[in-house]
């Protein structure tokens, strides 16, 4: 695979990133909405992270998708990634200002999980979540994930930094 596949849902389109998406990422990471994310320290670090979401597709067969509403507004990102510091492959999500509370994260993550199950690349995915991020924990649970206290944590993190939620994948259905 060389690029992110396009996935259409009832209200959203998951698509590969384009250069114009980077400005929305910069706005997100400059806001309080990024308090539970490892934010970039500079625009250069933002570029490295953004480019890795795109570059993971040809290198690893998975990566980040832009979440776009049917009217073309960029709402956030859902990604299946495994940077070197992660012991397992993660599904993660973020929504930009003004798009929360509409079920977009659930719809996008459900579609990504269904893609992951159908791809045959994974038996399971995890979500690494800051313990205080109640909204992401609730979403992981709504998606069918369960807390996995025995899972390895990303390099340099402790249970004070991160909890792990495990998403079982079932071929032919969403998790």
C-alpha positions as a Markdown table, in Angstrom:
| # | Residue | x | y | z |
|---|---|---|---|---|
| 1 | Unk | 0.0 | 0.0 | 0.0 |
| 2 | Unk | 1.4 | 3.4 | -0.9 |
| 3 | Unk | -1.3 | 5.8 | 0.4 |
| 4 | Unk | -4.1 | 5.8 | 2.9 |
| 5 | Unk | -7.3 | 4.2 | 1.6 |
| 6 | Unk | -10.3 | 6.4 | 1.4 |
| 7 | Unk | -13.1 | 5.2 | 3.7 |
| 8 | Unk | -16.6 | 6.7 | 3.5 |
| 9 | Unk | -19.0 | 6.5 | 6.4 |
| 10 | Unk | -22.6 | 7.8 | 6.8 |
| 11 | Unk | -21.3 | 11.3 | 7.6 |
| 12 | Unk | -17.6 | 11.3 | 7.2 |
| 13 | Unk | -14.8 | 10.6 | 4.8 |
| 14 | Unk | -11.4 | 9.2 | 6.1 |
| 15 | Unk | -8.7 | 10.2 | 3.6 |
| 16 | Unk | -5.0 | 10.6 | 3.5 |
| 17 | Unk | -3.6 | 13.9 | 4.7 |
| 18 | Unk | -2.8 | 16.8 | 2.4 |
| 19 | Unk | -0.4 | 19.6 | 3.1 |
| 20 | Unk | -3.2 | 22.0 | 3.9 |
| 21 | Unk | -4.2 | 19.8 | 6.9 |
| 22 | Unk | -1.0 | 20.9 | 8.7 |
| 23 | Unk | -2.4 | 24.3 | 9.6 |
| 24 | Unk | -5.3 | 22.7 | 11.5 |
| 25 | Unk | -2.8 | 20.5 | 13.4 |
| 26 | Unk | -0.8 | 23.5 | 14.4 |
| 27 | Unk | -3.9 | 25.2 | 15.7 |
| 28 | Unk | -4.9 | 22.1 | 17.6 |
| 29 | Unk | -1.6 | 21.6 | 19.2 |
| 30 | Unk | -1.4 | 25.3 | 20.2 |
| 31 | Unk | -4.7 | 24.9 | 22.1 |
| 32 | Unk | -5.8 | 23.4 | 25.4 |
| 33 | Unk | -7.5 | 20.6 | 23.4 |
| 34 | Unk | -4.0 | 19.0 | 23.0 |
| 35 | Unk | -3.4 | 18.8 | 26.8 |
| 36 | Unk | -3.6 | 15.0 | 26.6 |
| 37 | Unk | -1.5 | 14.7 | 23.5 |
| 38 | Unk | 2.3 | 14.7 | 23.1 |
| 39 | Unk | 2.4 | 18.0 | 21.4 |
| 40 | Unk | 5.2 | 19.2 | 19.2 |
| 41 | Unk | 7.6 | 21.7 | 20.7 |
| 42 | Unk | 8.2 | 23.6 | 17.4 |
| 43 | Unk | 6.7 | 23.8 | 13.9 |
| 44 | Unk | 9.6 | 21.5 | 12.8 |
| 45 | Unk | 8.5 | 18.9 | 15.3 |
| 46 | Unk | 5.0 | 19.3 | 14.1 |
| 47 | Unk | 6.2 | 18.6 | 10.6 |
| 48 | Unk | 8.0 | 15.4 | 11.7 |
| 49 | Unk | 4.9 | 14.1 | 13.4 |
| 50 | Unk | 2.6 | 15.1 | 10.5 |
| 51 | Unk | 4.9 | 13.6 | 7.9 |
| 52 | Unk | 5.1 | 10.3 | 9.9 |
| 53 | Unk | 1.3 | 10.0 | 9.8 |
| 54 | Unk | 1.5 | 10.1 | 6.0 |
| 55 | Unk | 4.8 | 8.2 | 5.6 |
| 56 | Unk | 3.7 | 5.3 | 7.7 |
| 57 | Unk | 1.3 | 4.1 | 5.0 |
| 58 | Unk | 4.0 | 3.1 | 2.4 |
| 59 | Unk | 6.4 | 1.9 | 5.1 |
| 60 | Unk | 4.1 | 0.0 | 7.4 |
| 61 | Unk | 0.7 | -0.4 | 5.7 |
| 62 | Unk | -1.1 | 1.8 | 8.2 |
| 63 | Unk | -1.0 | 5.4 | 9.4 |
| 64 | Unk | -3.2 | 8.5 | 9.8 |
| 65 | Unk | -6.4 | 9.5 | 8.2 |
| 66 | Unk | -7.9 | 13.0 | 8.1 |
| 67 | Unk | -11.5 | 13.0 | 9.3 |
| 68 | Unk | -13.5 | 15.1 | 6.9 |
| 69 | Unk | -17.2 | 15.9 | 7.1 |
| 70 | Unk | -19.3 | 15.4 | 4.0 |
| 71 | Unk | -19.2 | 19.1 | 3.3 |
| 72 | Unk | -15.4 | 19.0 | 3.2 |
| 73 | Unk | -14.5 | 20.4 | 6.7 |
| 74 | Unk | -11.5 | 18.9 | 8.4 |
| 75 | Unk | -12.7 | 17.6 | 11.7 |
| 76 | Unk | -9.7 | 15.8 | 13.1 |
| 77 | Unk | -7.7 | 12.6 | 12.7 |
| 78 | Unk | -7.9 | 8.9 | 13.4 |
| 79 | Unk | -4.7 | 6.9 | 13.1 |
| 80 | Unk | -3.3 | 3.4 | 13.4 |
| 81 | Unk | 0.4 | 3.9 | 14.2 |
| 82 | Unk | 3.3 | 2.3 | 15.8 |
| 83 | Unk | 6.2 | 4.7 | 16.4 |
| 84 | Unk | 9.4 | 3.2 | 17.7 |
| 85 | Unk | 8.5 | 4.0 | 21.4 |
| 86 | Unk | 5.2 | 2.1 | 21.3 |
| 87 | Unk | 5.4 | -1.6 | 22.2 |
| 88 | Unk | 2.1 | -2.3 | 20.2 |
| 89 | Unk | 0.2 | -0.8 | 17.4 |
| 90 | Unk | -2.2 | 2.0 | 18.5 |
| 91 | Unk | -5.4 | 3.4 | 17.3 |
| 92 | Unk | -5.8 | 7.0 | 18.4 |
| 93 | Unk | -8.0 | 9.9 | 17.6 |
| 94 | Unk | -8.4 | 13.6 | 18.0 |
| 95 | Unk | -11.1 | 16.1 | 17.0 |
| 96 | Unk | -10.5 | 19.8 | 16.2 |
| 97 | Unk | -12.4 | 22.6 | 17.9 |
| 98 | Unk | -16.1 | 22.6 | 17.2 |
| 99 | Unk | -16.5 | 19.0 | 16.1 |
| 100 | Unk | -16.8 | 17.3 | 19.5 |
| 101 | Unk | -20.1 | 15.9 | 20.9 |
| 102 | Unk | -21.4 | 14.8 | 17.5 |
| 103 | Unk | -20.2 | 11.2 | 17.4 |
| 104 | Unk | -17.6 | 11.9 | 14.8 |
| 105 | Unk | -14.7 | 10.3 | 16.8 |
| 106 | Unk | -16.8 | 7.1 | 17.3 |
| 107 | Unk | -17.8 | 6.9 | 13.7 |
| 108 | Unk | -14.3 | 7.5 | 12.4 |
| 109 | Unk | -12.6 | 5.1 | 14.9 |
| 110 | Unk | -15.3 | 2.4 | 14.2 |
| 111 | Unk | -14.5 | 2.7 | 10.5 |
| 112 | Unk | -10.7 | 2.5 | 11.2 |
| 113 | Unk | -11.2 | -0.5 | 13.4 |
| 114 | Unk | -13.3 | -2.3 | 10.7 |
| 115 | Unk | -10.6 | -1.5 | 8.2 |
| 116 | Unk | -8.0 | -2.9 | 10.6 |
| 117 | Unk | -10.0 | -6.1 | 11.1 |
| 118 | Unk | -10.6 | -6.6 | 7.4 |
| 119 | Unk | -6.9 | -5.9 | 6.6 |
| 120 | Unk | -5.7 | -9.0 | 8.4 |
| 121 | Unk | -2.7 | -7.1 | 9.6 |
| 122 | Unk | -3.6 | -7.0 | 13.3 |
| 123 | Unk | -5.1 | -9.3 | 15.9 |
| 124 | Unk | -5.6 | -6.4 | 18.3 |
| 125 | Unk | -4.9 | -2.7 | 18.7 |
| 126 | Unk | -4.4 | -0.6 | 21.8 |
| 127 | Unk | -5.1 | 2.9 | 22.7 |
| 128 | Unk | -2.6 | 4.7 | 25.0 |
| 129 | Unk | -4.6 | 7.2 | 27.0 |
| 130 | Unk | -3.7 | 9.7 | 29.7 |
| 131 | Unk | -5.6 | 8.6 | 32.8 |
| 132 | Unk | -7.3 | 12.0 | 33.2 |
| 133 | Unk | -8.7 | 11.9 | 29.7 |
| 134 | Unk | -12.2 | 10.7 | 30.6 |
| 135 | Unk | -13.6 | 11.4 | 27.2 |
| 136 | Unk | -11.1 | 9.2 | 25.4 |
| 137 | Unk | -11.5 | 6.4 | 27.9 |
| 138 | Unk | -15.3 | 6.6 | 27.5 |
| 139 | Unk | -14.9 | 6.4 | 23.7 |
| 140 | Unk | -12.4 | 3.5 | 23.9 |
| 141 | Unk | -15.0 | 1.6 | 26.1 |
| 142 | Unk | -17.8 | 2.5 | 23.7 |
| 143 | Unk | -15.7 | 1.1 | 20.9 |
| 144 | Unk | -15.5 | -2.2 | 22.8 |
| 145 | Unk | -12.0 | -1.8 | 24.3 |
| 146 | Unk | -11.2 | -2.9 | 27.8 |
| 147 | Unk | -8.5 | -1.7 | 30.2 |
| 148 | Unk | -5.5 | -3.9 | 30.0 |
| 149 | Unk | -3.4 | -3.3 | 33.1 |
| 150 | Unk | -0.9 | -6.0 | 32.0 |
| 151 | Unk | 0.0 | -4.3 | 28.7 |
| 152 | Unk | 3.4 | -2.8 | 28.2 |
| 153 | Unk | 3.6 | 1.0 | 28.2 |
| 154 | Unk | 5.3 | 3.3 | 25.7 |
| 155 | Unk | 9.0 | 3.8 | 26.5 |
| 156 | Unk | 9.6 | 6.1 | 29.5 |
| 157 | Unk | 5.9 | 6.1 | 30.6 |
| 158 | Unk | 4.3 | 4.8 | 33.8 |
| 159 | Unk | 0.7 | 4.1 | 34.8 |
| 160 | Unk | 0.6 | 7.7 | 36.1 |
| 161 | Unk | 1.1 | 8.8 | 32.5 |
| 162 | Unk | -0.8 | 6.2 | 30.5 |
| 163 | Unk | -3.5 | 3.6 | 30.7 |
| 164 | Unk | -3.9 | 1.0 | 27.9 |
| 165 | Unk | -7.2 | 0.0 | 26.4 |
| 166 | Unk | -7.2 | -3.1 | 24.2 |
| 167 | Unk | -9.4 | -3.3 | 21.1 |
| 168 | Unk | -10.1 | -6.9 | 20.0 |
| 169 | Unk | -10.6 | -7.1 | 16.2 |
| 170 | Unk | -13.1 | -9.4 | 14.6 |
| 171 | Unk | -13.0 | -10.0 | 10.9 |
| 172 | Unk | -16.2 | -9.1 | 9.2 |
| 173 | Unk | -17.4 | -6.7 | 11.9 |
| 174 | Unk | -16.3 | -3.7 | 13.9 |
| 175 | Unk | -14.7 | -4.0 | 17.2 |
